[in-house]
Amino acid sequence: MWMGNYEPINLFGMLIQATFIENFLLANFLGMCTYLACSTKLKTANGLGVAVVFVLTVAGVLNWLVHAFITGENALSWMSVFGINAKGVNLNFLEFLLFISVIAAFVQILEIVIERFSPALYLSLGLYLPLIAVNCAILGACLFAVTRDYPFVPNFFYVLGSGLGWWLAIALMAAIREKLAVANVIPALRGMGITFIMTGLMSMAFQGFVGIRLANPSGNPPEVFHDEPVAIVETIPETVKSI
């Protein structure tokens, strides 16, 4: 439940996989609204990236606990300690609502903290800070972890890596856009046009990490892998062979 059959090398692989290989921005294109709006300056992008890492990590851990002990299958069996038989109770229909509530609560806490200790960053983020509560990347990472049935510790590394990957992507784009602001870009591509092109090129570059499979425990087969080559000749129809 807490560690499963994952080894330390698998946890490191989980971090690498979530940050680079399955980057939520560059592989799944989730959280694009704040990415496009707040990636004009590197300082703002770093502030928002740190906020997303914090919210995603904490919310991911808490939502794992919500799924494991409240909304999952037979999650309420622990209530038998108090003499309550709740094994047949299924609260799975409340999962989305509870997940979003946990995320929204931490975003509100984060907004108060940033306004108190960094008013300049709070003003620069503006409306996009409370919109972290509905950032599809945060909810998507929590749901991906639950769907893949990660134990507690691998879930922590997965949501942490997902947040770091989002931060890395928006920081890279902010640095590129600061250079593009003084570059000789074709007028028709200035603004969102060149931003989308650079996002696509970054996504293609991150595909170079595909093939690193350190996240799979030794006892589990990889998700997509063929141990033996497929005999292509055997699949050719007899009529084609006779030509």
N, C-alpha and C positions, 0 to 999 in steps of 0.2 A: 504493500500500500504506500509506503513512504519512499522506498528506494527501488523495489522490484529487483530484477536481475541486471540492472545497469551498473557498470563499472565507472571509475573516475574518467577513463578515456572516452567512454560514451557520453558522459556529461560535458566534457570538453567538445566533443563532436556535436552535441546538441546545441551548444552555444555558437559554434562555427556555422552550423546548418541554419539556425534561425537568423543569424546576423547577415550572412553572405548568400548562401545558396537559396534559402526561402525568404529573402528579404521582402517584407510586406509591401513596400513601395515599389520595388523594382521587379518583383516576381508576381505578386498578386495585385499590385496597383490599388491598395487599400490606403485610406487616409490621404487621398490626393488633394482634397480641398484646402486643408491647412498647409500642405506641402507647397502648393502653387502660390498661395497668398503670402506666406511668411518666409519664403526662401529668397527674398531680395537682398537681405543683409545677413552676414554671417553671425553677428552678435545676437540678432533676434532668433535666427535658426537654432543656435546653440542653446539659448534659453528655453525655447519651445521643446527642443529635443530632450533636454534634461527633465523637463516637466512630463513629457510623454513616457520616458523611461521609468520615472518614479511612479506615475499613475498606473502604467501597464503592469509593472512588477508587483506592486502591492495589490492591485485589483485582481490580477491573475491568480495570486496565491489565495486571496479571500474567496474568489469565485470557485476555485478548486475545492475549498472547504465547504462552500455552499452546495456544490454538486455532490460531494462525497457524503455529506451528513444531512442534507435537506431534500434536494430535488432528484438525486440519482435513484437508480433501481435499488429497492430495499435499503435506502439511505437512512430511514428512520428506525432501523432495527436497534440502534443504541438506546432508544427510549424504554426498552425492556428492563433497563437498570432501575427505572422508576416504577416498574410494574405496569407499563403501558404497552399494549401489543399493537404496534403500528406497522407491521411488516407489509400489510396489504395496501397501505396508503401510498399513493403515487402523486407527488407534487411536481412532476416534470413540466407541467403546463405553466408553472410559475418561474421557470429557469430564466427566460429572457428578461422578465420583469425584475427579478432579483439581481441578475448580472448588471443590468443597466443602473439599478439603484446603487449598487456598490461603487460602480465607476463614477456616477454623478456625485456621490457623497465625497469621494476623495478629490474630485476636481474642485469642489467647493472649498475643501480644506486647503488645497494647493493654491487656489486663487487668493484666499485670505493671507496665506503666508507670503506669497510673492508681492502682494500689495503692501504688506507691512515692511518687508526687508528689501525689496527692489522695485520702487515705484516707477522707475524709468522702463524697466522690462515689462511691467504690468501695463503701462500706457502703450508701449510699442506692440505688444501682442493684441491689445484691444479686445474685440469681439471673439477672436479666435481662441482665447484661453478658455472661456466657458464652453466653447464648442468641442473641447476635448472630450466632454461627456458623451457626445454622439459621434466621436471619431470611430469610423468603422474598423480601423486597424486595431484599436484596443479591444473592442467587442469581438472582432474576428479572431484575435490571438487567444482570447479566453475560450471561445467556442472551439477553435482548432484543438487546443490542449485537451478539452473535455472529450471531444469526438475521438481523438487518438488514444484516449484512456491512459495518459501518462501518470505514473506515480507522482508523489508530492515533490520530491527533489528534482527529478527531470522536468516536471512542470515549471518549477521555479527557474531553472536554467533556460527553458524554452521561452517563457514570457520575458525574461531579462534579455535574452538574445534578440527577440523580436523588437523590443524597445530600442536596443542599441543599433539594430539594423535600420530602424526608422530614423533615428538621430543621425546615423552616418549618411544616409541618403539625402536628407534635407540639408545637412551641413556641406556636403559635396556640391549640391546644386547651388546653395547660397554663395559658396566661394566662386563657382563658375559664373554665376550671374553678375557678381561684382566685377569680374573681368570683362564680361560681355557688355557691361554698361558703358565701357570706354572703348570697345572694339568696333571695328568697321563691319557691322552686320548689314546684310541686305535689308532695306526698309520693309519689305513685305514680310520678313521673318522676325522682326523685332518684337519683343514682348513674349507672349505666350507661344508663338510659333517656334522660336529657337529654343524655348524652355522644353517644349514637348520633344523636339528633336534630340536635345541633350539627355533628356530622361530616357528615351529609347536607346541611345548609345551607351548610357550607363548600365541599363538593364542587360544589353548584349554583353558588356564587359563582365558583369557579375555572373553570367552564365559559364564563365570559365572555371568557376568553383564546382560546377556540377560533376558528380562522380566521387566526391569525398563522402565516404559512408562510415564515419566513426561513431555516428549516433546510434547505430543498431547494436543491441546487445548480442553477445556471441551466440546465445541460444536461439535467436530469432533470425529468420531469413530476411534479406533486404526487401524493401517494398517493391522495387522494380528491378529484377535481375534474372537473367537466364543462364543457368549453369551449363547447358549444352547448346551448341550452335544449332540453329534450325536447318534441317536439310531442305534447301530451297528446291533442289531438283525433284524431290519426291512430290512437291506440290504442283508441278507442271502437269497439265492435262495430257493424256496419251495422244490426243489428236495433234497437239503442238509438238510432241517429241517425234512424231512420225514424219514431220515436214523436213 
